[in-house]
Amino acid sequence: MKNRKYRYCIIALASIVMLACSTKKTYKISSPEKVSELTFELTPSGQPQYSFSSNGKSVIEPSLMGFEFQGLAKMTDGFEVVSTEEKSADETWEQPWGEFKKVRDHHNELIVHLKEAKGEERLVDIIFRVFDDGVGFRYEFPKQPHLGKVKISNEITQFTFKDNNEVWWIPVHRENSYYESEYRKTLMSKTDTINTPATFETKDKLYVAIHEANLTDFASMTLLKTSDKQYKSDLVPWADGVKVYAETPFKTPWRTIVVGKNPGEVATSTIMLNLNEPSKIEDLSWITPSKYIGIWWGMHLEKYTWGQGPKHGATTKNTKEYIDFAAKNGFDGVLVEGWNEGWDGDWTADGSAFSFVKAYPDFNLEEITKYAAVKNVRLIGHHETAGATKNYESQLEDAFKLYQKMGVNSVKTGYVNKYLDKKEWHDSQYGARHYRKVIETAAKYHIMIDNHEPMKGTGLQRTYPNFMSQEGGRGQEYNAWSIDGGNTPEHLTTLPFTRMLSGPFDYTPGNFNFDYKTPSGAKVQTTLANQLALYVIIFSPLQMASDLPENYEGKPEFQFVKDVPCTWSDTKVLDSKIGEYTTIARKDWDEKNWYLGSITNRNARDLKVALSFLDKDKEYEAEIYADGAGANYKTNPYPVTISKQAVNNKTVLNIKLAAGGGTAIKFTPKEK
C-alpha cells in the first residue's frame, strides 16, 4: 500500500511540474495494449477538453466538458489542474448469467483533479478509464464548502467527430417514451436529439457507439445535435425543468464510447458492465435464467382480454392449461397478465385503480401457484402500473411479500403511459429513482425483474443480477397491432448493434403462426426459421416462447425452441452488416454445445460461415433449421428444412437465407 501511495505522489508531483513547464497542460493515457489513447487538456480559458483515438484514427475530436447550475455560477471554465493520478486494473470476474461467463476488466485510469483558479475555488474530478475498445469517463464532485445542494441545468459534455458520419439512431420522446422506434440510418446532420446507444459508421471505417453506464440517481443522457459533426449531452429533465437534483459528494454516470473495426467488436464490448459496481446481492442461488410462455399474445390478438368479461384471459382454468403445456415442454414459467384488479375500462389513462395484491374472482392465485409447483413450473407475476408509480410504490412491499409467499420469483413490470405519474419522463431522474427502488425491493424478497416501458439499460444487472431483462425497444407485440404493419426484417438485423448494446431485451420471439388477422393488418415479417434464429440473435436470460400453445403442437421446429439456452458462456458475432444481416454464435453455460443464429433483411442471400469458433480437435453434429424451398417472409413464411451434418472447426457452412429468413443451428460434440 505504501508503494502505491508513493507512486501516486510521484505522479501528482510530475503533474505539477508539467503545469509549471507547459502552457498547453496536456495529459495523455493509453489503453493497456496501446490500441486507444485519451488526451485531456485545458483550453486557454481553463475549460476541460478531451479527445480520443483508436489505432491512430481520430474517434472524438477535441470536445468540451463541464456543468451549469440553476442559481449558481457554472463550472465550465477557469479551471486549473491541481494534480492527476494514474491507475491500472486487470481482473476477471464471473457473471451469474450473461452473454459471457467470465468478463475481463482491463483498463488504465487517469483521474484529473480540477479546481477553479479564482473565486470560490470549487472542485471537480474527471475520471477516465481507457480500454482497448473504448473509454468511459465520469465527473465526481467532492464534498466542499462552496458547493452543496445543486440543481443541474445543463451538461456540456461534447462528442465531436472529424466528419459528418452516418449514424443509426432513434428520436427522443417524439414518437414514444420508451425507445420503441425503428432505427434509422442517416447522416448526423439529418438528426436532431437522439437516444443512446447511438451507433456511428465513420468515414475512417470505424464503428463507434456512444452510451452511458451505471445510471444511478441521475437523468438519462440523450444527444443533442449542435453541428453536423457534433452532439452534446442533453439530460432528460424533470417536469419543472431541472435536469438533476444533487448534493455533494455526488458522481455522474459514466459516459461511454465503444470503438470497433467491425460491428461485432462493438456488440461484444463489456465496457458498460465493467463500469458498474460488483453485485450487491451475496446469495445468487435464487437468480435463475429461464424460458417461459404466457397468457399474453392472445390479448394482443384480441382472443382474450386483460379486463373482466367473457373473454378474460387470466382465469384459473386457462392458467392451468398453460402450466400443463409448460411442464410437458420443459418451460420454467408461465406469465399471466390481467390477473389483478384494475384492468377494467381504460386502464392506460389512469393506473391508480390497480391493486397488486387483489386477484379477480376467476383467478385463484394460491391454487394456481400450488398447481404450478407440483408441475415444477413457476407463475411469473405481472405488475402493470400504467405509469402510476406512486400507487405502485405504496403497494410494493405487500405485493412482493405476497409473491414470495406464493413461490413467485419473477415479475414482469409495465409502465404503459407517456409519463410517470402523469408528468415525469420515464428516463428522467424521477424514473431512475423509481426503477431502482423496484429492483432493490424485489431483491429483498428474492424476486427477479423483467421491466417493460423502462429506462434504457446501462449495465445495472451487474450490481443487481435480479434485474434480468427489459423491453425498451420495438418488440414482437408490434406485429399484432402496429399501424405501420409491424417490425421489418431490417429492424431485427439492426438490433444487435443498437438496442442490444444497452443490455438484455425481452423481445418475445417464437411466433409460429403467420395467418392471424388483425384490424391494423400488422404481421410478423419473418420466416419461421428466422423466429428460431432470434433465440440466439437476441439475448435475454428470461426468454419467451410468445405464440399460443396450440400453434406449437406437433411442430418439429419447436424442438429448437425447447433446446436453446437463454444464458451463455461465450458469444461470437460473426460476419454482419448492420441493417442487412447478422450471424451470431453462442456457447451454452455448461460450455458444451454451441448455437448459431443467422438472419437477413428483406433480401435473400447466401452466406459462407466459417465454424472456427468450435472447439479444436472436436467433431460436432450440426442440427440445422433452415429456410425451406420457396420460403419468403411475405408470401410463404412456413417452410423449414431440418437436417444434420458432421462438422468441425475447419468447416465452412453455406447458409442460404430466404427473404426475411434465417437459420438456426445446434452444434453438439460427438462422444469419442
N, C-alpha and C positions, 0 to 999 in steps of 0.2 A: 504494500500500500504506500509506503514511504517513497519508493522509487517512482510510483505513478504520480504522486503529488509533485515530486521533484521535476518530473517530465513536464507536467502542466505549467510549473513555474517558469521553466526554461522557455516553453512556447509563448507564454504570456509576455515574458521579457523580450523575446525575439519580436513579438508583435509591436511592443512599444518602441523598440529600436527601429522597426520598419516605419512606424509613424514619424519618427524623428528624421529619418533619412529620405523619406519618399513623399512627394506631394500627391502621388496617384493613389496611395493607400489601397493596393490591390492584393487580394488573398486568393490563392488557388488551392483546390483539393481534388485529387483524382480518385477514381474508384479502385478497388483492390487490384484489378488486373490492368489498370491504366486505360481502360476502354473509354470511360467518360470522364469529363472534367467540369467542375463547378468553379466559376470565378465570381468573387464578391468584391465590390469596391464602393466607396462613397463618391458621389458626384461632387463637383466643385462647391455646390450649395449644401453638401452634407447629407444628401438623400441616399438611402441604401439602394443598391442596384446589383442584380445578379445576371449571369449568363451561363449557358450550359451547352456542352458539345459532346458528341459521340463519335468515336473513331475519326476525330479530326474534323467532323462536319458540324456546322452550327445547328443546334436544335432550338435553343432560345437565345435570341439576340439580347443585348443589354436591356433589362426590364426593371422598372422602379418598384419599390416596396414601401409600405407604411400604412398608418391608420389615421382616420379622422373621427372626432367625437362630437356629440351634441354638448354645447355649453362649456367645452374645454378646448384649449389650443390643440391643433392637430399635431401628430407625431409622424411627420413625413420628411423633414429635413432638419438641418442644423445639428446633425449628429457628429460625434467623434467615436472612434473605436477605442474602448478602454483596454480591452485585451481579447485574445482569442484562445480557444482550446482545440486540440485535435484528439480524437479517439478513434479506435477501430474495433470492430466486432466480427467474429466469425464463429457462429454457433449453429447447431442444427437442432430443431425442436420438432416434436411429433404432434400431429393433429389427431383428435378423436374421430374425425371424419373429414373428408375433403376431396380435392382432385389430386392431392399428393399426400402420402402418409407422412413423409418427412420433408421439412422445409428448412432450407439453409438461409440464414440471415448473415450476409457477408457485406459489410459496408465500411466506409471511412466517414467520420463525422467531423464537421467544423462548427464550432459554436462561436459566434461573434457577439461580444458584449458591447452594446452601444449605450451612449449617454448623450443627452443634449448638451452642447458645449456652453450654452448660456441659459439664463432664466432659471427655471425650476430644476434643470438638470435631471429630467426624468429618464428612466432606464427601460430598455427593451433588449432581449436577447433573440438572435435569429439562429436557429439550429438547422444545419444542412446534413442530411445523410445521403452519401453518394454511393450508389450501387453500379455494377457493371451495366445494368439495363435501365438505369434511370436515377432519379433523385426525388427525395422527399424533403420538404422544409416547413418549419412552423415558427411562429412567434411566441415568445414567452415574456410575459410582463411580471416581473417580481414585485413582491410587497414593497412599497416605497411611500415616503411621506407626502409626495405631491401627486400621487395617482392612486385613488382608492376605488370608489364606485364609478363606473363609466357607462355611457350609452354610446355604443359604436354606431357611427352613421355611414362609414364608408371604409372599405379596404382597398388599398391602392395597388395590391399585387398585380403586376402585369405579366402577360405571356406574349412576347413579341417574337414573331417569326421573320426569317430573312425574306420570304416570298409570300405571295397571296396563294396559299396552298389549298388543296381540296380537303374537305372535312366531312365526316359522317356525323350527323347531328339531329337532335330533336329540339323543338322550341320549349320555352319556359312558360307554363301556365296558360298559354294561348289556346291550346286545343283541349287540354285537360290538366288535372292537378297531380296525376300520379305516373307520369312518364309513359303514358300509353299512346304513343305516336309511332308511325312508321318512320324509320330512319331515312334521311335523305342525304345525298352526296352532292355538295355544291362547292364552289369556291368560298373561302372565308368571307369575301366581300359581299356575298349574296345572303349572309346570315344576319341575325340581329342578336338577341340574347338567347344563349343555348344552354342546355343542361350538360352536366358531366355524368359519366365519362363521355368525352368527345374524342373521336379518333381521326387523326390527320394523316394524309398521304403527302409527304413533302416532295418538292421538286428534286431534292437530293436523294430520292428513293429510300427515305426512312419512313417508318410508321411510328407515330407519336400519339400517345393517349394522355390527356390531362384529366385528372380526377382529384379526389381527396381521400384521406384515411383518418380513422378514429374521430369521427364527427360526434363530439361529446359536448352537450350543453352549449351549442353554438348554432348559428344559422348555416344552412346549406350554401355552398358556393356555386353560383352559376357564372357564366362567362358572357360579359357584355362586350360586343364588338366596338372598339374605339377607333380602329382604322382598318384598312383592307389587309393588314398584316398583324393586327394586334387585338387581343382581348384583355380585359381586366376582370378581377374578381368582383362579382356583384352579389352581395349577400342577400338572401331572401328575408324580407322584413316582417316584423310584427305588424298588426293592423294599425298601430299608432305611428308607424314609420321608422321606429328604432330597429336597427339591424340586430344588435346583440346587447343584452344587459349583462354586465360582468363586474367583478370586483377583484382587484389584485390580491394575491397572485392568481393569474389565470394563463392558460395557453390556448392557442388556436388549434384546430385540426391541422393535419399535415396536408400541404398542397403537393400533389404527386405528378411527376412527368415520367412516363414509361416510354422507352425507345426500343425499336426492333428493326432488323433488316428485312423482316417479313411479318405478316400478320400474326403468325403463330408465336413468334417471340414475345409479342405484346400480350397475347391471350394467356400465356403460361407464366407471366411475371408474378412473383409473390411479394412485390414491394408493399402493396396495400396491407396484406396480412402482417408482414414484418413490422409495420409501423403502428400496429395495435398492441395493447398490453397482453401479457400471458393470461391464461384462464383464471378467473376469479372463483370458479367452481372447482372444488377439490375432488369430490367424488363424481366421476363422469360415467359411472356404470349405468345410470338410468337414461343416458342420452344415446339413443339407438336409431340410426337411419332406417327407413322403411319404405315399402311401396304400399300404396293404398288405392282403394276405389271409393266411390261416393255417390250419395244421393245429391246430385249437383247438375250434371249435364241435362238431366231430364227437366229441370226447371228452365234452363236456357232454351230448350227446345219446346217449352210450354206443355210438356207431357204432365208435369207436376207443377204445383205452386208452392211458394215459400209460406204463404199465409194459409189460414184455415179454409176448409171448404172440401168439396167432393174430390178434388184432385190434389189434396195436401200430400206432399211427398214424404215428410218426416213422420211416418207412423211406425208404431211398434212392429206391425206385420211386415211392412216394406223393409225396415231396417234389418230384421232378422233374415230376410231373404238375401240381402246384400252381404250380411255376415256369413251366411252359408256359402255364398259364391266365393268370398274372400278365403274362407277356410279351405275350400276344395282346391283353390288355385294358388295357395301359398302366399296370399297377401296378408300384411300385418295389421292393416287398419281399414276402417270404414268411416269416411267423413259423412256427417249428416247436417245439412243446412235446413233452417226453418223449423227447428225443434222447440224453440223457446218463444215465450210471449213477446209480442211487439211487431210481428210481421204483417199484421192485417192493415189494409189501407195503404196509403203512400208512405211507406217506411223510409224512403230515401229523403223525404222532405224534413223529417224530424226524428232523430233516433232516441228521444227521451223516453219513449214508451217501452224500449227494450228491457226485458228482465233477463239476467244471465244465470238465474237460479230457478226460475219457474218454467216448467215444461208445459206444452199444450196437452190437453186431456188425452189425445190419442197417441202420445209418446211417453212410454214408461221408462224413464232413464235408468232406474235401478234394475228393472227386469232385463233391459237391453244389455247393460254392461255386464251383468252376471252371465247372460247367454253368450256374449262375446268372449268372456274369459274362458268359459268351458271349451270354446272352439279355438282357443289360442289366438284370438283376434282382439284388437282394442278398438273401442269407439274413439274417433278423432273428434274432439269438441269443436264447436263453432261459435264465435262471438262477433256478430256483425254489429257495429256501433252506429252506422250512418254518420260518422264523424262527430257524434256526441260524446266527446272524450270525458267530460266532467261526470256525466251519467255513468260511463263505464268505470272510471276510477273509483266512484263511490261504491261500486259493487265488486271491485277487482278481487279483494281478499276473499270474500264469500264465494265468488264464482270459482276461483282456483281451488279453494278449500273443498268445495263440493266435488269438483272433478277429481281431485286427488283421492277423496274418499271413495269415489266410484271406479277408480283404476284407470281414469282417462289421463294419458300422459302427453298428448299433443293437442294443440288448439290452433285452429285457423282463425285469425282475426281479420276484420274488414272495416273499411272506413269510406264507404261509398258516399261521398259528398265532396263538392268542390272545396269546401273549407272544413276545418275542425272547429266545432262549437260555433259555426255559422260566421266566423270572421278570420280565422288564422289559417295560413297555408300549412299544408302537410309537412313541407320541407323547411319550415321556419324553426327558430329556437324553441318556440312553443311545441311544435311537433317533435323535435328531438327529445325534449324532456318527457313528453308523454310516452313515446315509443320505448324509451329506455326504462321508464317506470314499469311498463308492462313486462318487458324482458326480465328485469330484476325480480319482480314479484313472482313471475312464472318460475324462475329458478328456485325461489324459496320453497315452492310446492312441487318441485321436480316435474315441471311441465315444459315441453318444447313448443316453440312458436313458429308458425308459418304466417307471415304478415302480408295481407293484401291491401292495396291502396296505401303503400308505405312511403317512408322517406328512403331515398336511394341507399344501397348498401355501401359501407365504407370499411368493411373488414371487422366489424364488431363481433362476428362469430368466433373470432379467436379468444376474445375476453369472456364472452358468454356463449359457449358452444351449444346451449339450448336454443339459441337464435338460429334456426335451421335454414329457413328459406323465405323468399319473398316473391311477390308479384313484381310491381314496378316496371311493367313493360306490357306490350300487347300480347296477351296470351291466347290460348285456344278459344276462350269464350267469344272472342270477336268473330269467330267463324259461325256463330249461331245467330247473331243479331246486328252486326255492324252494317250500316247503310252503304259502306263502300265495298261490300262484297266479301269482307274477311281478310285475313292475313295473306299477303302474297308470298310466293316461293322465295322471292328476293329477301323479304323480311327475315326469313329463317336463316338464310345464308349470311346475313349481316349480324345477327345476334351474338355469336361468339366473340366478335371483335368490337362490340359496342356495349349493349346492356350487360352481357355476361362478365365484363371487366369489373363490375361492381359487386359480384357475388352470385350465389345460387339463385335460380329463377324457377318458381313454380309455374311453368308454362302449361302444365297438364296435357302432355301428349297422349297418343294412343287411340286416335279415332279410327274405327274400323268400318263404320257405315257412312257412305257418302251420298245416300239417296234421300236424306231427310229434307223436308221443305220448311222454310222459314218465311215470315212476312217480308223480311228485308231482302231475301234472296241470297243471303250470305252462305258461303260454303267453305268446307275445308279444301284449300287449294294445294293439295299434295297428293302423291300416290300413297298407297298403303305401305309400301316399302320405306318411303320417306318417314312416315309416322314411326316406324320401328327404329330407324336410324336416329331419330330425335332423342331417344333414351340415352344415346352415347353423346350426341352433339350438345344437348342442353343439360347442364349439371344441376341437380337438386338432390340433397340427401333425403328429402321426403318427396318421392316421385309417384305421380298418379297415373293410373290407367283410367282415362277420363270417360270412356264411352259407356253406354248402357250395358249391363252384364250380358243381356241376350245377344248383343252384337259380337261377343267374343266366343260364344258357344260353338263348338265344332270347327273352329278356325285353326288350322295348323300353324299359322303365323303367330298366334297368341303365345306359342311356346317361347319365342324370343322375349316377349314382354315379361313372362314368368322367370326366365333365366337371368336377364340382365341385372347387374347390381345397381345400386344408387350411391355408392361411395367407392373411391378409387385410391390405389396406392401410387399410381403414376399416370401421367397424361402426356400424350404427344400430339401436337397439332401438325398434321402433315400438309401437303400441298393445298393451299387455299387462296382464293381471291375474294375479297370482301364483296358481298352482294351477288356473287356468281356461283361459287361452290366452296365447299369445305369438307375436309376429311379429318377425323379425329380418332385416335386410338387411345384406349384406356385399359389399365391393368386392374383386376379386382383387388379388394382389400387384403385378401389372403395371398396375393402375389403369385397367383397360379394362372388363371385364364386371362386372355386379352379379348377385348371387344373393339369393334370398329364401326363407326357410322360415317357415311358419306352422303351428302345431299347436294342438289343443284337447284338453280333458279328455274325460270320457265323454259330455259334452253336445255334440250337433251345434250349429253356429252359423254365421251369415253375418256376414262382416266386410267393412267398406269400408276399403281400404288405399290411402292416397294415395302416389303414387310420386314425391313431391317430392325424395327423395334422389337420383334420377337426375340426371346432368349436364344443365345447362341447354343449350338450343339443340341437343340431340341427339335423334335418333329411334332407338328401340330395337326389336328384335324380342324379344318375351317368349315363351319356350318354357315352357309351363305343364304341370306334372304335378299333377293334382287328383284328389280322390276321385271315383270314377265313380258311376254310378247304382246305388243300393242298397248302397253301401259302409257297413260298420259293423264296428267292431273286434271285436265279439263274434261276429257271425253271418256276415259277408261281407267280410273284410279286403282282398280282392284287387282289386276294380275300380279302375282308374286311367284317367282321360281325359287324353290328351296333345293339346295344341292350341297354336297360335301366334297371336300378336296383336301388332299395331303399337301401341307406347305411347311416351309421353314423360313429362317430369317434372310435367305437369299432369294426367295420367291418374289416375283413381281406380278401382282394381280391385274388383270384387265377388268375394270369395273365399268359397266355400261349403265348410265343413269338416264331414265326417261325424262321427258319434260316434267318439271316439278317432282322429280323422282328421287330415289335414294337406294342405298344398300346398307344392310346391317349384317355384321359377321361376328360369330363367336369362335374364338380360337382356343381349343383345348389341347394341352400337351398329351402326346401319346405315351402310354406307360411302356417302359423298356422291359 
